[in-house]
């Protein structure tokens, strides 16, 4: 009777292997491997995205410093220190509104004492647009030269505050800021990353240490004879393409 029960049990499942005690069947092992791989995919994507973001941030940091170097060269060569009156000098340099005496330019992000937020960034963009210098002033030329290093989307978060006069001896400090907004990862928001480049511009080598005169009109920019550009619109003694 016992023999018949054993035979009938094997007869009902002739193709089902009997795994030894404590050994999992291959189908269960394969299913666990697929589940683990699916769980690892988001982590691998996050690691790859983080690596790409770090490389991009480093490349932008290099460009920010290169832009600051060129801006300092322009400030050193073209800063106006002489003119018919104070309003004329301020208008030529582009750091003040000659009529009302209001300071111009983008905000100095190095003065921020709290973590940078998106709402603060929007406020700074508005201030930059409302206080933009004249394009043909010295400060305006600096901003145009800096913008050449970045595309239109990158310029949206690019800030070039007015130069600081005489912070290191007789040279002026020029700063460039670039804010990078990290992408949203699985609903996680990260703080914006602020990159800063700083350089110093010395005296104009063609002025032999003398103050450079600006326009001869008391009402702002006219002749612009102080410019160091050549006939093709390139600055003297600067690398080709501002590289």
C-alpha positions in Angstrom: 0.0 0.0 0.0 2.8 2.4 0.8 4.6 1.5 -2.4 1.5 2.4 -4.4 1.2 5.9 -2.8 4.8 6.7 -3.6 4.4 5.6 -7.2 1.2 7.5 -7.7 2.9 10.7 -6.3 5.6 10.6 -8.9 3.1 9.7 -11.6 1.2 12.9 -11.0 4.3 15.1 -11.5 6.7 13.3 -13.8 8.5 16.5 -15.0 8.9 18.4 -11.7 12.4 18.1 -10.3 12.7 17.7 -6.6 15.2 20.2 -5.2 17.3 19.1 -2.3 16.4 20.5 1.1 17.6 24.2 1.5 18.3 24.7 -2.2 16.2 27.3 -4.1 14.9 26.5 -7.6 16.6 28.4 -10.5 13.4 30.3 -11.3 13.4 31.9 -7.9 17.1 32.9 -8.2 16.5 34.5 -11.6 13.5 36.5 -10.3 15.5 37.9 -7.4 18.3 39.0 -9.8 15.9 40.8 -12.0 14.3 42.6 -9.0 17.7 43.7 -7.7 18.7 45.0 -11.1 15.5 47.0 -11.4 16.2 48.6 -8.0 19.8 49.4 -9.0 18.8 51.3 -12.2 17.7 54.5 -10.5 20.9 54.5 -8.4 23.1 54.1 -11.5 21.2 56.9 -13.3 21.8 59.1 -10.3 25.5 58.4 -10.2 25.8 59.0 -13.9 23.9 62.2 -13.7 25.9 63.4 -10.7 29.2 62.7 -12.6 27.9 64.7 -15.6 26.8 67.6 -13.4 30.3 67.7 -11.7 32.1 67.8 -15.1 29.8 70.5 -16.4 30.2 72.6 -13.3 33.9 72.4 -13.5 34.0 73.4 -17.1 31.7 76.4 -16.4 34.0 77.4 -13.5 36.9 77.5 -16.0 34.9 79.7 -18.4 33.9 82.0 -15.6 37.5 82.7 -14.6 38.5 83.2 -18.3 35.7 85.7 -18.7 36.8 87.5 -15.5 40.4 87.7 -16.9 39.3 89.3 -20.1 36.9 91.7 -18.2 39.8 92.8 -16.1 42.0 93.5 -19.1 39.3 95.7 -20.6 38.8 97.5 -17.3 42.5 98.1 -17.0 42.8 99.4 -20.6 39.7 101.5 -20.9 38.7 102.8 -17.5 38.1 106.6 -17.6 39.6 108.8 -14.9 39.4 112.2 -16.6 36.7 114.2 -18.2 34.9 117.6 -18.2 33.0 116.7 -15.0 32.0 113.9 -12.7 28.8 113.0 -14.6 30.8 112.6 -17.8 33.3 110.3 -16.3 30.6 108.2 -14.7 28.7 108.0 -17.9 31.8 106.9 -19.9 32.6 104.2 -17.3 29.0 103.1 -17.2 28.9 102.4 -13.5 26.5 105.2 -12.6 23.6 106.9 -14.3 25.1 110.3 -15.3 21.8 112.1 -14.9 20.6 110.8 -11.6 23.8 109.4 -10.1 22.1 106.0 -9.5 24.5 103.0 -9.5 24.2 100.6 -12.4 24.9 97.0 -12.9 24.1 93.5 -11.8 24.1 92.6 -8.0 27.3 91.4 -6.4 26.4 87.9 -5.3 29.5 87.7 -3.0 27.6 89.9 -0.6 24.8 87.4 0.0 24.8 86.2 3.6 22.0 83.6 3.2 21.8 80.5 0.9 20.9 81.4 -2.6 17.3 80.5 -3.6 15.3 80.6 -6.8 13.2 83.5 -5.6 16.4 85.5 -4.9 17.7 84.6 -8.3 14.6 86.0 -10.0 15.0 89.2 -8.0 18.6 89.5 -9.1 17.6 89.0 -12.8 15.1 91.8 -12.6 17.7 94.1 -10.9 20.2 93.3 -13.6 17.8 94.2 -16.4 16.6 97.4 -14.7 20.2 98.6 -14.0 21.9 97.6 -17.2 24.8 100.0 -18.2 25.0 101.7 -21.6 26.2 99.2 -24.2 29.0 101.6 -25.4 30.3 102.4 -22.0 33.4 100.7 -20.5 31.2 98.6 -18.2 28.9 97.8 -21.1 31.8 96.5 -23.2 32.9 94.3 -20.3 29.4 92.7 -20.1 29.4 92.1 -23.9 32.8 90.5 -23.7 31.8 88.2 -20.8 28.6 87.2 -22.6 30.6 85.8 -25.5 31.8 83.0 -23.3 28.3 81.6 -22.7 25.3 80.7 -24.7 21.9 82.4 -24.4 20.5 79.9 -21.8 23.7 80.2 -19.6 23.6 84.0 -19.8 20.2 83.9 -18.1 22.0 83.2 -14.8 25.2 85.2 -15.5 25.9 88.3 -13.4 28.7 90.8 -13.9 28.6 93.5 -11.1 30.3 96.8 -11.5 34.1 96.8 -11.0 35.5 97.6 -7.6 37.9 100.5 -7.9 41.3 100.3 -6.4 40.9 97.2 -4.2 44.4 96.0 -4.8 46.8 98.9 -5.1 45.9 100.9 -8.2 44.1 98.0 -10.0 40.4 97.4 -10.1 38.7 94.1 -9.2 36.3 92.6 -11.7 34.0 89.7 -10.7 31.9 87.4 -12.8 29.2 85.1 -11.3 27.5 82.1 -12.9 24.6 80.3 -11.1 23.9 76.7 -12.0 20.5 75.2 -11.0 20.8 71.5 -10.4 18.1 69.3 -12.0 15.3 67.9 -10.0 16.0 64.2 -9.2 13.1 62.1 -8.2 11.4 65.0 -6.5 14.5 66.2 -4.7 15.5 69.8 -5.1 19.1 71.0 -4.6 20.5 74.4 -3.8 21.7 76.5 -6.8 25.5 76.4 -7.3 27.3 79.7 -7.5 30.6 80.0 -9.4 32.7 83.1 -9.1 35.7 84.4 -11.1 37.8 87.3 -10.0 40.6 89.2 -11.7 42.3 92.6 -11.5 43.0 95.1 -14.2 46.0 97.4 -14.1 46.7 100.7 -15.7 46.5 101.3 -19.4 49.9 100.6 -20.9 49.4 103.2 -23.6 48.6 106.0 -21.1 51.9 105.6 -19.2 50.3 105.8 -15.8 48.3 108.9 -16.6 44.5 109.1 -16.2 42.6 108.2 -19.4 40.3 110.9 -20.6 36.8 110.2 -21.7 34.3 112.1 -23.9 34.6 115.8 -24.1 30.9 116.4 -23.7 29.4 117.0 -20.2 26.2 115.1 -21.3 27.6 111.6 -21.6 29.3 109.4 -24.2 30.1 111.0 -27.6 33.4 110.4 -29.3 34.5 107.3 -27.3 38.1 108.0 -28.4 39.4 106.2 -25.3 38.6 102.8 -26.7 41.4 100.3 -27.3 39.7 98.5 -30.1 41.3 98.2 -33.5 39.6 98.8 -36.9 38.0 95.4 -36.8 36.5 95.8 -33.4 39.0 93.7 -31.4 40.7 94.8 -28.2 44.4 95.4 -28.4 46.8 92.9 -26.8 44.0 90.4 -26.1 44.1 86.8 -27.4 42.1 86.1 -30.5 38.5 85.2 -29.8 39.0 86.2 -26.1 40.2 82.7 -25.3 
